[in-house]
C-alpha cells in the first residue's frame, strides 16, 4: 500500500538522486557503458565554486570544479603540452595541485611554497608538458577544501602502446564526505584527538579478554594503555560515525554500477581522494590483477585484497566470467563503514554486500616495541611492561636539514634508539624504541585474512628503475605526534614553525628513511619527484609518489633529485597536514659532479628548460602558509 506520506518520501528521495546525478560529470554517473568520458585536449577552462549537493538524500554544500562533484575527469596524452585556466569564484583563496604530475615547481599549486594561490575572482594559468602516463588526480591545496569536494581524476594515455590490455575501463574515485564544517571537525580533534572515534573498548571486551588472557594480564594491558593516554582502537581519527564513504560521489545506498560483458577484461582505475580514510579493497568471488600503482606500471600481480592509502592510486584488471553481479567493497581500515560499487552485466543488478568485519586493535608492534608475534586484535599473554621503557634517558640534539648533516646517523642505523634530532616534549609523546620494516605486511586488519592480500614487498616496477646509482647519503626523518593534543609533525617540528627546508642537491641520489613514532599509519607524499620504495626489488623497485608508513615502521625510499625547486613533503591525512605534519623539500641547483639521469621508460624527458630558482633560500620564509593552523 502506498499512502501519501510514503509517496512524498519516495518522491523526495528520487528527486535528490536525480539532483545528485545532475551534479555528477558523465564519467561518474552510474551504469554508463561508455568508457572514454572526460575533458580531453590541450586546453581546459576550470572554475572553482560552491555548489549545493545531495549525498544519500541529505543536502549539503560542496566546493566543486565546473559545478560537479567529483570534479571533471581530465584526459591528457603523454608528450603533449596542456594549458589549464583555473578561475576562482569562491570568496576565499583556492588552488589546484596536480598530484603525482612531474612539472616545474611553479606549476605545482601549493600556496606559500610554489605560488601565492588563486585569489577570489582571479584566474591562474597552469601550463606544462605531460611527461608521463597513468592514473593520477588533482585537488585543492588550500585550507580544508579537499574535504568538501575539491578533487578530481586525471588519466594520461601513453604516447605509445599501453602494456596493459583491457576491453573497457572505469574510474573509481573514493572519498569521505562529512556534513560537518571541516574547520569545526578539526576543532573537535584539537580539543580531544579521539573524540570522533566511537569504537573504543567496552566492558564486554574486558570480560572477553579476561576469559582469554586472565584477569592480571587484562588489567595490566588496560593500565598500560591508560598510562600512555592512548587507545588500541585509535585506527582512524575520523570514522564512519561521521563520514559517508563515496564512490564517484555516490553513497553506499546508491549502488554505483560499472557494466561489463562476461569474459571482458575490465580495467578499474582506483583513486583514493579521501581526506582521512585508508580503504581495504576486495571483490568477493573475483580475483584482481594489480597492473599499476601511483600511475606507474608494475609487474601484473593477482590478489584478492589490497589496502589503498589516502592519495594512492591502483589500477586493477578483472575478468568477470559469468552473467552475474559482483560487489567491489571499499571497507575503511577501522571497519566503521564502507563505500561500494557494483560490477554487473545490466543496470539495476546487485550482489551481496559483505558484512563489516570485526574492527582491529593496535598492539605493541604498532608502538615500535618490536613485538612481532602479536597480531592485530590479540593482546598477548602478560602484556608489556611499559615501565621498562625509559624514554627520558635519551640524549636529544638537533639535525640541520639545510645541510643534510646527520651526525652519527649512518646508512642502516636504528631509527628509534638513535634519534638525536628529536626531543620528547609537548608535541612528541613517543619515540619508537625498536622500529622495523613492515613491507611484508598487507596493512592493519589484513594480517590474518583467509585469502591473498597485497603487501608492498610484492610490488615490482615493470620497467627497470631509471637511475642505477646507489644513494650517496641518507636522511632519517621521524613522523612524530602528541595524539592526545592532536599535534603532528616531522622530527617534532610542525609546519607553522619557521625552519630551514630539507635540502636535496640537484642530480644527487639519496635515501630517505622514515621512522613512524606514532601509532597511526601515515600516507606520506613527496611532490615533484617519484621515489623507489626499497623493498628488495633490485632494479625493479616500485616507483611511487605516496607511501603508507605503518605504525612503528622504519621504511626507506631512494630518490633522484632531478627537479630543481621547492616542493611540499607531507602526510596526506588532511587534518594531520593541517596540524603541522608538512615541510618543504628544496632541490638546490648545482652539486659538484652530480648528474641528472633520464627519467626512464614511462616518463618522458623534460620538454623545454626547467625554470630555475632565483637563489638558495636559507631560512625558508613560511609566511605564505596562511591556511595552516598555528598550533
LUMZA-315550 format. One record per residue (C-alpha): residue in one letter; x, z, y. Coordinates in steps of 0.1 Angstrom, whole numbers, plus 5000, padded with zeros to 4 digits. Each point is the difference from the previous one (the first is absolute). Layout:
BEGIN
{r 'A', {X, Z, Y}}
...
% end
This chain:
BEGIN
{r 'X', {5000, 5000, 5000}}
{r 'X', {5013, 4991, 5035}}
{r 'X', {4987, 5021, 5028}}
{r 'X', {5005, 4995, 5037}}
{r 'X', {5029, 5026, 5001}}
{r 'X', {5020, 4984, 4972}}
{r 'X', {4993, 4965, 5014}}
{r 'X', {5015, 5010, 5034}}
{r 'X', {5029, 5017, 4984}}
{r 'X', {5008, 4970, 4978}}
{r 'X', {4995, 4976, 5029}}
{r 'X', {5024, 5021, 5021}}
{r 'X', {5026, 5000, 4973}}
{r 'X', {4997, 4962, 4996}}
{r 'X', {5003, 4996, 5037}}
{r 'X', {5031, 5021, 5001}}
{r 'X', {5015, 4980, 4972}}
{r 'X', {4992, 4967, 5017}}
{r 'X', {5014, 5013, 5033}}
{r 'X', {5032, 5011, 4983}}
{r 'X', {5003, 4967, 4982}}
{r 'X', {4997, 4983, 5034}}
{r 'X', {5030, 5020, 5012}}
{r 'X', {5021, 4989, 4971}}
{r 'X', {5022, 4970, 5002}}
{r 'X', {4992, 4974, 4973}}
{r 'X', {5029, 5009, 4978}}
{r 'X', {4988, 5036, 4997}}
{r 'X', {4963, 4992, 4991}}
{r 'X', {4988, 5008, 4965}}
{r 'X', {4995, 4973, 4973}}
{r 'X', {5017, 4972, 5018}}
{r 'X', {5012, 4973, 4977}}
{r 'X', {5024, 4984, 5025}}
{r 'X', {5036, 5014, 4999}}
{r 'X', {5016, 4984, 5031}}
{r 'X', {4982, 5017, 5028}}
{r 'X', {5019, 5011, 5030}}
{r 'X', {5013, 4989, 5034}}
{r 'X', {5028, 4975, 4994}}
{r 'X', {5023, 4980, 5021}}
{r 'X', {5027, 5007, 5026}}
{r 'X', {4980, 5014, 5029}}
{r 'X', {4977, 5030, 4999}}
{r 'X', {4979, 5018, 5026}}
{r 'X', {4992, 5036, 4991}}
{r 'X', {4979, 5024, 5021}}
{r 'X', {5002, 5038, 4994}}
{r 'X', {4967, 5017, 5008}}
{r 'X', {4976, 5027, 4990}}
{r 'X', {4970, 4991, 4978}}
{r 'X', {4971, 5018, 4984}}
{r 'X', {5002, 5000, 4962}}
{r 'X', {4979, 5011, 4970}}
{r 'X', {5019, 5017, 4971}}
{r 'X', {4979, 5011, 4970}}
{r 'X', {4969, 4999, 5022}}
{r 'X', {5014, 5022, 5028}}
{r 'X', {5008, 4987, 5034}}
{r 'X', {5034, 5004, 5016}}
{r 'X', {5024, 4985, 5025}}
{r 'X', {5031, 4981, 4990}}
{r 'X', {5029, 4984, 5017}}
{r 'X', {4999, 4964, 4989}}
{r 'X', {5018, 4967, 5004}}
{r 'X', {4977, 4971, 5009}}
{r 'X', {4971, 5023, 4993}}
{r 'X', {5005, 5004, 4963}}
{r 'X', {5009, 5029, 4976}}
{r 'X', {5024, 4994, 4984}}
{r 'X', {5018, 4976, 5025}}
{r 'X', {5002, 4963, 4993}}
{r 'X', {5022, 4987, 4972}}
{r 'X', {5029, 4982, 5015}}
{r 'X', {5014, 4972, 4978}}
{r 'X', {5035, 4987, 5009}}
{r 'X', {5025, 4977, 4983}}
{r 'X', {5036, 5008, 4994}}
{r 'X', {5024, 4981, 5022}}
{r 'X', {4976, 4995, 5029}}
{r 'X', {4998, 5018, 5034}}
{r 'X', {4969, 5019, 5009}}
{r 'X', {4987, 5010, 5034}}
{r 'X', {4974, 5028, 5003}}
{r 'X', {4984, 5008, 5034}}
{r 'X', {4987, 5036, 4997}}
{r 'X', {4975, 5012, 5027}}
{r 'X', {4992, 5037, 5003}}
{r 'X', {4964, 5006, 5011}}
{r 'X', {5001, 5037, 4994}}
{r 'X', {5002, 5027, 5027}}
{r 'X', {5033, 5012, 4985}}
{r 'X', {5033, 4985, 4990}}
{r 'X', {5003, 4981, 4967}}
{r 'X', {5024, 4980, 4979}}
{r 'X', {5004, 4980, 4968}}
{r 'X', {5029, 5006, 4976}}
{r 'X', {5006, 4973, 4974}}
{r 'X', {5008, 5021, 4970}}
{r 'X', {5028, 4988, 4979}}
{r 'X', {5006, 4968, 5020}}
{r 'X', {5036, 4991, 5009}}
{r 'X', {4999, 4993, 5037}}
{r 'X', {5020, 5007, 5032}}
{r 'X', {4996, 5037, 5009}}
{r 'X', {4982, 4991, 5033}}
{r 'X', {4972, 4986, 4979}}
{r 'X', {4997, 5030, 4977}}
{r 'X', {4972, 5016, 5020}}
{r 'X', {5010, 5037, 5001}}
{r 'X', {4993, 5015, 5035}}
{r 'X', {5029, 5019, 5014}}
{r 'X', {5024, 4985, 4975}}
{r 'X', {4999, 4962, 5001}}
{r 'X', {4975, 4993, 5028}}
{r 'X', {4979, 5019, 5025}}
{r 'X', {4966, 4995, 4983}}
{r 'X', {4971, 4979, 5012}}
{r 'X', {4982, 5015, 5030}}
{r 'X', {4962, 4998, 5003}}
{r 'X', {4989, 4966, 5011}}
{r 'X', {5034, 4985, 4994}}
{r 'X', {5012, 4973, 4975}}
{r 'X', {5033, 5001, 4981}}
{r 'X', {5014, 4969, 4983}}
{r 'X', {5018, 5004, 4967}}
{r 'X', {5020, 4970, 4989}}
{r 'X', {5024, 4999, 4971}}
{r 'X', {5011, 4979, 4970}}
{r 'X', {4986, 5007, 4966}}
{r 'X', {5030, 5007, 4978}}
{r 'X', {4983, 5012, 4968}}
{r 'X', {4969, 4996, 4977}}
{r 'X', {4977, 5025, 4983}}
{r 'X', {4973, 5026, 5007}}
{r 'X', {5004, 5022, 5032}}
{r 'X', {4977, 5016, 5026}}
{r 'X', {4998, 5009, 5037}}
{r 'X', {4987, 5031, 5018}}
{r 'X', {5001, 5019, 5032}}
{r 'X', {5031, 5022, 5007}}
{r 'X', {4982, 5017, 5029}}
{r 'X', {4987, 5036, 4997}}
{r 'X', {4976, 5003, 4971}}
{r 'X', {4983, 4966, 5003}}
{r 'X', {5009, 4990, 4965}}
{r 'X', {4977, 5027, 4986}}
{r 'X', {4969, 4984, 5016}}
{r 'X', {5003, 4964, 4989}}
{r 'X', {5030, 4984, 5017}}
{r 'X', {5015, 4983, 4970}}
{r 'X', {4999, 4966, 4983}}
{r 'X', {5017, 4979, 4973}}
{r 'X', {5027, 4973, 5002}}
{r 'X', {5006, 4974, 4973}}
{r 'X', {5031, 4978, 5003}}
{r 'X', {5000, 4969, 4978}}
{r 'X', {5035, 4991, 4987}}
{r 'X', {5017, 4968, 5014}}
{r 'X', {5006, 4988, 4964}}
{r 'X', {4984, 5006, 4967}}
{r 'X', {4985, 5034, 4994}}
{r 'X', {5015, 5017, 4969}}
{r 'X', {4967, 5017, 4993}}
{r 'X', {4975, 4979, 4982}}
{r 'X', {4963, 5007, 5007}}
{r 'X', {4966, 4983, 5002}}
{r 'X', {4984, 5020, 5028}}
{r 'X', {5009, 5029, 5022}}
{r 'X', {4985, 5029, 5019}}
{r 'X', {5013, 5024, 5026}}
{r 'X', {4990, 5037, 4995}}
{r 'X', {5007, 5022, 5030}}
{r 'X', {4997, 5037, 4991}}
{r 'X', {4993, 5025, 5028}}
{r 'X', {4987, 5035, 5007}}
{r 'X', {4972, 5003, 5026}}
{r 'X', {4989, 5032, 5019}}
{r 'X', {4971, 5005, 5024}}
{r 'X', {5021, 5028, 5016}}
{r 'X', {5019, 4991, 5031}}
{r 'X', {5036, 4997, 4987}}
{r 'X', {5013, 5023, 5027}}
{r 'X', {4976, 5027, 4990}}
{r 'X', {5010, 4995, 4964}}
{r 'X', {5037, 5004, 5011}}
{r 'X', {4992, 5031, 5019}}
{r 'X', {4984, 5015, 4969}}
{r 'X', {5032, 4993, 4981}}
{r 'X', {5021, 5016, 5027}}
{r 'X', {4979, 5032, 4999}}
{r 'X', {5002, 5002, 4962}}
{r 'X', {5018, 4974, 4980}}
{r 'X', {4978, 5003, 4969}}
{r 'X', {4967, 5004, 5018}}
{r 'X', {4987, 4967, 4988}}
{r 'X', {5010, 5006, 4963}}
{r 'X', {4970, 5014, 4982}}
{r 'X', {5015, 4998, 4965}}
{r 'X', {5017, 5034, 5000}}
{r 'X', {5003, 5020, 4968}}
{r 'X', {4971, 5024, 4994}}
{r 'X', {4992, 5031, 4979}}
{r 'X', {4990, 4978, 4971}}
{r 'X', {5034, 4984, 4998}}
{r 'X', {5016, 5034, 5002}}
{r 'X', {4981, 5010, 4969}}
{r 'X', {5010, 4968, 4982}}
{r 'X', {5036, 5004, 5009}}
{r 'X', {5000, 5036, 4989}}
{r 'X', {4986, 4990, 4966}}
{r 'X', {5026, 4972, 4997}}
{r 'X', {5031, 5017, 5015}}
{r 'X', {4993, 5037, 5000}}
{r 'X', {4991, 5024, 5029}}
{r 'X', {5036, 5008, 5010}}
{r 'X', {5010, 4963, 5003}}
{r 'X', {4968, 4991, 5018}}
{r 'X', {5004, 5028, 5026}}
{r 'X', {5036, 4992, 5005}}
{r 'X', {4992, 4963, 5006}}
{r 'X', {4973, 5009, 5026}}
{r 'X', {5022, 5025, 5018}}
{r 'X', {5028, 4974, 5001}}
{r 'X', {4978, 4974, 5016}}
{r 'X', {4986, 5026, 5024}}
{r 'X', {5035, 5011, 5010}}
{r 'X', {5009, 4965, 5009}}
{r 'X', {4967, 4994, 5019}}
{r 'X', {4995, 4969, 4980}}
{r 'X', {4973, 4986, 4977}}
{r 'X', {5007, 4982, 4967}}
{r 'X', {4969, 4979, 5007}}
{r 'X', {5012, 4987, 5034}}
{r 'X', {5005, 4965, 4987}}
{r 'X', {4985, 4982, 5031}}
{r 'X', {4994, 5014, 5035}}
{r 'X', {4966, 4982, 5004}}
{r 'X', {4978, 4996, 4969}}
{r 'X', {4969, 4983, 4989}}
{r 'X', {4980, 5028, 5015}}
{r 'X', {5008, 4985, 5034}}
{r 'X', {5007, 4964, 4991}}
{r 'X', {4980, 4971, 4988}}
{r 'X', {5023, 4976, 4981}}
{r 'X', {4996, 4963, 5006}}
{r 'X', {5008, 4967, 4985}}
{r 'X', {4999, 4973, 5026}}
{r 'X', {4978, 5022, 5022}}
{r 'X', {4975, 5007, 4971}}
{r 'X', {4993, 5035, 4988}}
{r 'X', {4997, 5008, 4962}}
{r 'X', {4963, 4994, 5000}}
{r 'X', {5003, 4965, 5015}}
{r 'X', {5014, 4985, 4968}}
{r 'X', {5025, 4976, 5016}}
{r 'X', {5003, 4972, 4974}}
{r 'X', {5026, 4974, 4993}}
{r 'X', {4988, 4971, 4979}}
{r 'X', {5018, 4983, 4971}}
{r 'X', {4994, 4976, 4971}}
{r 'X', {5011, 5015, 4966}}
{r 'X', {5036, 4990, 4992}}
{r 'X', {5010, 4994, 5036}}
{r 'X', {5032, 5016, 5014}}
{r 'X', {4988, 5020, 5030}}
{r 'X', {5026, 5012, 5025}}
{r 'X', {4990, 5032, 5018}}
{r 'X', {5021, 5009, 5031}}
{r 'X', {4996, 5037, 5005}}
{r 'X', {5009, 5016, 5034}}
{r 'X', {4998, 5037, 5006}}
{r 'X', {4991, 5001, 5036}}
{r 'X', {4987, 5036, 4999}}
{r 'X', {5012, 5027, 5024}}
{r 'X', {5006, 5028, 4975}}
{r 'X', {4991, 4990, 4965}}
{r 'X', {5021, 4990, 4970}}
{r 'X', {4979, 4983, 4973}}
{r 'X', {5003, 4996, 4963}}
{r 'X', {4989, 4965, 4990}}
{r 'X', {4986, 4990, 4966}}
{r 'X', {4975, 4975, 4985}}
{r 'X', {4987, 5016, 4967}}
{r 'X', {5000, 4975, 4972}}
{r 'X', {5021, 4975, 5019}}
{r 'X', {5039, 4999, 5001}}
{r 'X', {5016, 4993, 5033}}
{r 'X', {5032, 4980, 5005}}
{r 'X', {5020, 5011, 5031}}
{r 'X', {5016, 4970, 5016}}
{r 'X', {5009, 5011, 5035}}
{r 'X', {5008, 5033, 5018}}
{r 'X', {5001, 5002, 5038}}
{r 'X', {4998, 4962, 5003}}
{r 'X', {5031, 4995, 4978}}
{r 'X', {4997, 4983, 4966}}
{r 'X', {5008, 5022, 4970}}
{r 'X', {5006, 4992, 4963}}
{r 'X', {4964, 5000, 4987}}
{r 'X', {4991, 5033, 4984}}
{r 'X', {4969, 5008, 4981}}
{r 'X', {4985, 5035, 5005}}
{r 'X', {4967, 5019, 5000}}
{r 'X', {5003, 5021, 5031}}
{r 'X', {5022, 5004, 5030}}
{r 'X', {5003, 5021, 5032}}
{r 'X', {4999, 4983, 5034}}
{r 'X', {5013, 5019, 5030}}
{r 'X', {4987, 4997, 5035}}
{r 'X', {5014, 4967, 5014}}
{r 'X', {5012, 4986, 4967}}
{r 'X', {4986, 4968, 4986}}
{r 'X', {4998, 4988, 4964}}
{r 'X', {4990, 4966, 4987}}
{r 'X', {4985, 5000, 4964}}
{r 'X', {4987, 4973, 4978}}
{r 'X', {4972, 5007, 4976}}
{r 'X', {4983, 4976, 4974}}
{r 'X', {4965, 5012, 4992}}
{r 'X', {4993, 4987, 4965}}
{r 'X', {4963, 5003, 4998}}
{r 'X', {4967, 4995, 5019}}
{r 'X', {4997, 5036, 5011}}
{r 'X', {5008, 5022, 5030}}
{r 'X', {5030, 5023, 5005}}
{r 'X', {5005, 5029, 5025}}
{r 'X', {5031, 5001, 5021}}
{r 'X', {5004, 5038, 5005}}
{r 'X', {5020, 5013, 5030}}
{r 'X', {5001, 5037, 4995}}
{r 'X', {5016, 5022, 5026}}
{r 'X', {5030, 5019, 4984}}
{r 'X', {4983, 5034, 5006}}
{r 'X', {4969, 4986, 4981}}
{r 'X', {4977, 5010, 5029}}
{r 'X', {4984, 4965, 5003}}
{r 'X', {5004, 4963, 4994}}
{r 'X', {4996, 4965, 5012}}
{r 'X', {4989, 4974, 4976}}
{r 'X', {4995, 4963, 4996}}
{r 'X', {4984, 4979, 4973}}
{r 'X', {5014, 4969, 4983}}
{r 'X', {4971, 4980, 4986}}
{r 'X', {4989, 4965, 4990}}
{r 'X', {4969, 5002, 5022}}
{r 'X', {4988, 5019, 5031}}
{r 'X', {4981, 5032, 4994}}
{r 'X', {5017, 5010, 4968}}
{r 'X', {5016, 5034, 4995}}
{r 'X', {5022, 5018, 4975}}
{r 'X', {5001, 5037, 4992}}
{r 'X', {5018, 5021, 5026}}
{r 'X', {5024, 5024, 4984}}
{r 'X', {4994, 5037, 5009}}
{r 'X', {5026, 5016, 5022}}
{r 'X', {5027, 5016, 4980}}
{r 'X', {5011, 5036, 5002}}
{r 'X', {5020, 5006, 5031}}
{r 'X', {5037, 5006, 4995}}
{r 'X', {5019, 5031, 5013}}
{r 'X', {5036, 5002, 5012}}
{r 'X', {5028, 5017, 4982}}
{r 'X', {5034, 5015, 5007}}
{r 'X', {5015, 4965, 4995}}
{r 'X', {4980, 4989, 5030}}
{r 'X', {5017, 5027, 5020}}
{r 'X', {5034, 4987, 4991}}
{r 'X', {5006, 5028, 4975}}
{r 'X', {5009, 4976, 4972}}
{r 'X', {4976, 5013, 4974}}
{r 'X', {4995, 4966, 4984}}
{r 'X', {4983, 5014, 4969}}
{r 'X', {4968, 5009, 5019}}
{r 'X', {4975, 4972, 5002}}
{r 'X', {4974, 4999, 5028}}
{r 'X', {4971, 5023, 4993}}
{r 'X', {5022, 5023, 4978}}
{r 'X', {5013, 5033, 5015}}
{r 'X', {5026, 5006, 4973}}
{r 'X', {5005, 5033, 4983}}
{r 'X', {5015, 5027, 5021}}
{r 'X', {4997, 4981, 5033}}
{r 'X', {5030, 5000, 5023}}
{r 'X', {5020, 5028, 5015}}
{r 'X', {4998, 4990, 5037}}
{r 'X', {5020, 5031, 5010}}
{r 'X', {5031, 4985, 4985}}
{r 'X', {5001, 4971, 5025}}
{r 'X', {5020, 5011, 5030}}
{r 'X', {4992, 4973, 5026}}
{r 'X', {5014, 5021, 5028}}
{r 'X', {5035, 5001, 4986}}
{r 'X', {5006, 4964, 5008}}
{r 'X', {5024, 4992, 5028}}
{r 'X', {4984, 4972, 5020}}
{r 'X', {5018, 4979, 5026}}
{r 'X', {4991, 4968, 5016}}
{r 'X', {5001, 4963, 4993}}
{r 'X', {5008, 4973, 5025}}
{r 'X', {4977, 4971, 4993}}
{r 'X', {5015, 4980, 5028}}
{r 'X', {5035, 4998, 4984}}
{r 'X', {4988, 5002, 4964}}
{r 'X', {5025, 5030, 4995}}
{r 'X', {4988, 5017, 4968}}
{r 'X', {5026, 5027, 4998}}
{r 'X', {5004, 5009, 4963}}
{r 'X', {4970, 4980, 4989}}
{r 'X', {5015, 4973, 4977}}
{r 'X', {4984, 4975, 4978}}
{r 'X', {4981, 5017, 4972}}
{r 'X', {5001, 5034, 5016}}
{r 'X', {4972, 5025, 4992}}
{r 'X', {4973, 4998, 5027}}
{r 'X', {4986, 5035, 5000}}
{r 'X', {5030, 5022, 4996}}
{r 'X', {5021, 4980, 5024}}
{r 'X', {4978, 4995, 5031}}
{r 'X', {5021, 5010, 5030}}
{r 'X', {4979, 4980, 5024}}
{r 'X', {4968, 5021, 4996}}
{r 'X', {4992, 5036, 5007}}
{r 'X', {4971, 5019, 4987}}
{r 'X', {4977, 5011, 5028}}
{r 'X', {4965, 4995, 5015}}
{r 'X', {5000, 4963, 4990}}
{r 'X', {5018, 5002, 4967}}
{r 'X', {4984, 5023, 4975}}
{r 'X', {5020, 4988, 4969}}
{r 'X', {5031, 4983, 4989}}
{r 'X', {5000, 4985, 4965}}
{r 'X', {5025, 5018, 4978}}
{r 'X', {5002, 4975, 4972}}
{r 'X', {4986, 4966, 5011}}
{r 'X', {5002, 4974, 4974}}
{r 'X', {4991, 4963, 4993}}
{r 'X', {4964, 4995, 4991}}
{r 'X', {5000, 4962, 4998}}
{r 'X', {4990, 5001, 4963}}
{r 'X', {4968, 5019, 5009}}
{r 'X', {4969, 4979, 5008}}
{r 'X', {4988, 5025, 5026}}
{r 'X', {4980, 5032, 5004}}
{r 'X', {4972, 5002, 4974}}
{r 'X', {5011, 4970, 4980}}
{r 'X', {5027, 5018, 4978}}
{r 'X', {4978, 5005, 4970}}
{r 'X', {4974, 4972, 5001}}
{r 'X', {4993, 4984, 4966}}
{r 'X', {5010, 4965, 5012}}
{r 'X', {5028, 4982, 5017}}
{r 'X', {5007, 5011, 5036}}
{r 'X', {5025, 4982, 5022}}
{r 'X', {5031, 5018, 5012}}
{r 'X', {5024, 4988, 5028}}
{r 'X', {5028, 4999, 4974}}
{r 'X', {4983, 4971, 4982}}
{r 'X', {4999, 4977, 5030}}
{r 'X', {5026, 4972, 5002}}
{r 'X', {5003, 4974, 5027}}
{r 'X', {4993, 4965, 4987}}
{r 'X', {5029, 4986, 5021}}
{r 'X', {5035, 5016, 5001}}
{r 'X', {5005, 5023, 5030}}
{r 'X', {5016, 4980, 5028}}
{r 'X', {5028, 5024, 5009}}
{r 'X', {5022, 5009, 4970}}
{r 'X', {5023, 5024, 5019}}
{r 'X', {5000, 5037, 4991}}
{r 'X', {4990, 5023, 5029}}
{r 'X', {5029, 5010, 5023}}
{r 'X', {4985, 5033, 5010}}
{r 'X', {4970, 5023, 4993}}
{r 'X', {4976, 5017, 5023}}
{r 'X', {4981, 5029, 4986}}
{r 'X', {4967, 5008, 5017}}
{r 'X', {4977, 5029, 4991}}
{r 'X', {4962, 4998, 5002}}
{r 'X', {4991, 5033, 5014}}
{r 'X', {4969, 5020, 5010}}
{r 'X', {4982, 5032, 5006}}
{r 'X', {4967, 4991, 4983}}
{r 'X', {4983, 5032, 5011}}
{r 'X', {5006, 4990, 5037}}
{r 'X', {4996, 4963, 4993}}
{r 'X', {5034, 4992, 5013}}
{r 'X', {5017, 4969, 4985}}
{r 'X', {5035, 4987, 5007}}
{r 'X', {5032, 4984, 4988}}
{r 'X', {5029, 5025, 4997}}
{r 'X', {4978, 5026, 5018}}
{r 'X', {4999, 4978, 5031}}
{r 'X', {4966, 4986, 5011}}
{r 'X', {4995, 4968, 5019}}
{r 'X', {4991, 5016, 5033}}
{r 'X', {5034, 5016, 5002}}
{r 'X', {5025, 4981, 5020}}
{r 'X', {5027, 4990, 4974}}
{r 'X', {5024, 4972, 4995}}
{r 'X', {4988, 4972, 4978}}
{r 'X', {5012, 4995, 4964}}
{r 'X', {5027, 4974, 5004}}
{r 'X', {5006, 4971, 4977}}
{r 'X', {5028, 4975, 5007}}
{r 'X', {4992, 4963, 5000}}
{r 'X', {5009, 4984, 4966}}
{r 'X', {5010, 5032, 4983}}
{r 'X', {4987, 5009, 4965}}
{r 'X', {4989, 5037, 4998}}
{r 'X', {4982, 5023, 4977}}
{r 'X', {4971, 5021, 5014}}
{r 'X', {4993, 5030, 4978}}
{r 'X', {4967, 5019, 5007}}
{r 'X', {4995, 5035, 4987}}
{r 'X', {4964, 5013, 5001}}
{r 'X', {5000, 5037, 5008}}
{r 'X', {4962, 5000, 5002}}
{r 'X', {4973, 5004, 4974}}
{r 'X', {4983, 4967, 5008}}
{r 'X', {5009, 4964, 4993}}
{r 'X', {5009, 4980, 5030}}
{r 'X', {4997, 4962, 5004}}
{r 'X', {5031, 4992, 5021}}
{r 'X', {5002, 4968, 5019}}
{r 'X', {5030, 4983, 5017}}
{r 'X', {4992, 4974, 5026}}
{r 'X', {5019, 4967, 5004}}
{r 'X', {5019, 4999, 4966}}
{r 'X', {4993, 5001, 4963}}
{r 'X', {5019, 5024, 4979}}
{r 'X', {5009, 4999, 4963}}
{r 'X', {4987, 5030, 4980}}
{r 'X', {5029, 5014, 4980}}
{r 'X', {4983, 5001, 4966}}
{r 'X', {5026, 4988, 4975}}
{r 'X', {4990, 4963, 5005}}
{r 'X', {5035, 4988, 5009}}
{r 'X', {4997, 4968, 5020}}
{r 'X', {4962, 5000, 4994}}
{r 'X', {4990, 5033, 5016}}
{r 'X', {4966, 4996, 5016}}
{r 'X', {5000, 4992, 5037}}
{r 'X', {4974, 5021, 5020}}
{r 'X', {4991, 5010, 5035}}
{r 'X', {4981, 5032, 4990}}
{r 'X', {5007, 5024, 4972}}
{r 'X', {4983, 5032, 4988}}
{r 'X', {5025, 5029, 4999}}
{r 'X', {4985, 5026, 4976}}
{r 'X', {5001, 5037, 5006}}
{r 'X', {5034, 5015, 4992}}
{r 'X', {5014, 4965, 4995}}
{r 'X', {5034, 4986, 5010}}
{r 'X', {4997, 4962, 5004}}
{r 'X', {5024, 4974, 5012}}
{r 'X', {4996, 4965, 5015}}
{r 'X', {5027, 4976, 5010}}
{r 'X', {4997, 4981, 5033}}
{r 'X', {5018, 4971, 5016}}
{r 'X', {4998, 5006, 5037}}
{r 'X', {4994, 4964, 5010}}
{r 'X', {4973, 5005, 5028}}
{r 'X', {5015, 5011, 5033}}
{r 'X', {4976, 5021, 5021}}
{r 'X', {4981, 5032, 5000}}
{r 'X', {4976, 5006, 4971}}
{r 'X', {4976, 5027, 4990}}
{r 'X', {5006, 5021, 4969}}
{r 'X', {4972, 5022, 4989}}
{r 'X', {4976, 5015, 4975}}
{r 'X', {4970, 4977, 4998}}
{r 'X', {4976, 5029, 4996}}
{r 'X', {4985, 4996, 5035}}
{r 'X', {4996, 5036, 5008}}
{r 'X', {5035, 5009, 4987}}
{r 'X', {5014, 4973, 5023}}
{r 'X', {4979, 5012, 5029}}
{r 'X', {5012, 5036, 4994}}
{r 'X', {5037, 4989, 5001}}
{r 'X', {5012, 4984, 4968}}
{r 'X', {5015, 4970, 5017}}
{r 'X', {5033, 4990, 5015}}
{r 'X', {5017, 4969, 5014}}
{r 'X', {5026, 4979, 4981}}
{r 'X', {5022, 4981, 5024}}
{r 'X', {5020, 4971, 4985}}
{r 'X', {5029, 4996, 5024}}
{r 'X', {5017, 4966, 5003}}
{r 'X', {5036, 4995, 4989}}
{r 'X', {5018, 5021, 4975}}
{r 'X', {5036, 4987, 4994}}
{r 'X', {5001, 4979, 4969}}
{r 'X', {4964, 5005, 4988}}
{r 'X', {4981, 4969, 4990}}
{r 'X', {4964, 4990, 5001}}
{r 'X', {4988, 4985, 4967}}
{r 'X', {4974, 4973, 4995}}
{r 'X', {4965, 5015, 4993}}
{r 'X', {4999, 4985, 4965}}
{r 'X', {4972, 4983, 4981}}
{r 'X', {4965, 5006, 5013}}
{r 'X', {5013, 5009, 5035}}
{r 'X', {5011, 4972, 5023}}
{r 'X', {5029, 5003, 5024}}
{r 'X', {4992, 5010, 5036}}
{r 'X', {4988, 4970, 5020}}
{r 'X', {5016, 5000, 5035}}
{r 'X', {5021, 5027, 5015}}
{r 'X', {4991, 5036, 4994}}
{r 'X', {4994, 5017, 5033}}
{r 'X', {5028, 5025, 5007}}
{r 'X', {4997, 5035, 5013}}
{r 'X', {5013, 5004, 5035}}
{r 'X', {5023, 5028, 4992}}
{r 'X', {5005, 5029, 4976}}
{r 'X', {4977, 5028, 5010}}
{r 'X', {5014, 5035, 4993}}
{r 'X', {4974, 5027, 5005}}
{r 'X', {4972, 4975, 4993}}
{r 'X', {4972, 5006, 5025}}
{r 'X', {4968, 5011, 4982}}
{r 'X', {4980, 5003, 5032}}
{r 'X', {4979, 4970, 4991}}
{r 'X', {4985, 5017, 4970}}
{r 'X', {4970, 5013, 5019}}
{r 'X', {4977, 4996, 4970}}
{r 'X', {5018, 5026, 4979}}
{r 'X', {4989, 5036, 5001}}
{r 'X', {5025, 5024, 5015}}
{r 'X', {5002, 5028, 4975}}
% end
